[in-house]
Amino acid sequence: MLSPLSNLGVSDSAAYLRCAIEVGLLDLDHAKEWAYGIVAELDIPPVEIIEVAGSNRRDDVVAKLSVVAKGANMPAAGIALLAQIGLELRAERRSLREALALAMRVSEVAKLPEDIYQAFNGLDDALWLAEAGTYGNTEDIKRDVEEEFNRYTVVK
């Protein structure tokens, strides 16, 4: 699940993890696993990363990740999270509704451009209308949602 982190530096990875924990996409164990890996790699790891590895409280982990993420490229972290959500949707580990809710929350937390939030919000509205039988159908909406996530994911 942490494969997107391999393309990010330490501060961007911390931003990715902080955002993922805040929106409920990942739990504390993912951040701790990452922190243990950084501690093992560096001769003198930053204190905040050691504290992430040793913390068991969500608020403490998020606070320490925020310190490590200072100066991070939050949009890059947000885009990487959208890519991850898209991969999970395609693998059927996330429902359409859940993927859309996560994408909107990531857009807000990562401070992505408003048009990204609005695209997912519009698709969420369209899904509600299709499910209610008011307008459209869920298969078309599912295709549109997958196309939107494909904007952030390189499919191989």
SVG drawing of the C-alpha trace seen along z (x, -y; Angstrom):
<svg xmlns="http://www.w3.org/2000/svg" viewBox="-36 -26 61 32">
<polyline fill="none" stroke="black" stroke-width="0.4" points="0.0,0.0 2.9,-2.4 4.3,-2.1 3.5,-5.8 6.0,-6.8 8.9,-5.4 8.5,-8.4 8.4,-11.0 11.1,-12.5 11.0,-12.4 9.0,-15.6 6.6,-14.8 6.2,-11.2 5.4,-12.6 2.8,-14.9 1.3,-12.0 1.0,-9.9 -0.4,-12.8 -3.1,-13.5 -3.9,-9.8 -4.3,-9.4 -6.4,-12.6 -8.8,-11.4 -8.9,-7.8 -7.2,-6.2 -4.4,-4.8 -3.9,-4.0 -1.1,-4.8 0.7,-1.5 1.5,-2.7 3.2,-5.9 5.1,-3.9 6.3,-1.3 7.5,-4.2 9.2,-5.9 10.9,-2.7 12.3,-2.4 13.7,-5.9 15.2,-5.4 16.9,-2.2 18.3,-4.0 19.8,-7.1 22.7,-7.3 21.0,-10.2 17.3,-10.3 15.3,-13.4 13.8,-13.3 10.3,-13.8 10.6,-10.6 11.7,-8.6 8.7,-10.0 6.4,-8.9 7.8,-5.4 7.3,-5.3 3.9,-7.0 0.6,-5.2 -1.7,-8.3 -3.2,-9.5 -2.8,-13.2 0.8,-12.8 1.6,-11.0 -0.2,-13.6 1.6,-16.4 5.0,-14.9 4.3,-14.1 3.3,-17.8 6.7,-18.9 8.5,-16.5 6.3,-17.6 7.2,-21.3 8.1,-22.6 6.5,-19.5 4.8,-19.7 1.3,-19.1 -0.3,-19.0 2.1,-16.2 1.2,-14.3 -2.5,-14.8 -2.1,-13.7 -0.3,-10.6 -3.2,-9.9 -5.7,-10.3 -3.7,-7.9 -3.8,-5.4 -7.5,-5.7 -8.0,-5.2 -5.9,-2.0 -8.0,-0.7 -11.2,-1.5 -10.0,0.4 -9.0,3.3 -12.5,3.2 -11.0,2.5 -13.0,-0.7 -16.6,-1.3 -17.5,-4.1 -19.1,-6.2 -16.2,-5.7 -13.6,-6.6 -15.4,-9.8 -15.8,-10.8 -12.0,-10.1 -11.1,-12.0 -13.1,-15.1 -11.5,-15.0 -8.0,-14.6 -8.6,-17.5 -9.5,-19.7 -6.8,-18.4 -4.0,-18.6 -5.2,-22.0 -5.5,-20.8 -6.9,-23.2 -10.7,-23.8 -11.4,-22.3 -10.2,-18.9 -12.6,-19.0 -15.4,-20.2 -14.8,-17.3 -15.2,-14.7 -18.1,-16.5 -19.9,-16.7 -19.4,-13.0 -20.7,-12.3 -23.8,-14.3 -24.2,-12.4 -23.9,-9.1 -26.6,-10.1 -28.9,-11.1 -28.3,-7.9 -28.8,-5.7 -32.1,-7.6 -33.2,-6.9 -33.5,-10.6 -30.9,-11.0 -28.2,-8.8 -27.1,-5.4 -24.5,-4.0 -22.4,-2.3 -21.9,-5.5 -21.0,-7.3 -18.6,-4.5 -16.8,-4.9 -16.7,-8.7 -15.3,-8.3 -12.6,-5.9 -11.7,-8.3 -11.3,-11.1 -9.0,-8.9 -7.0,-7.9 -6.0,-11.6 -3.8,-11.0 -2.8,-7.4 -0.4,-5.9 -2.1,-2.6 0.4,0.1"/>
</svg>
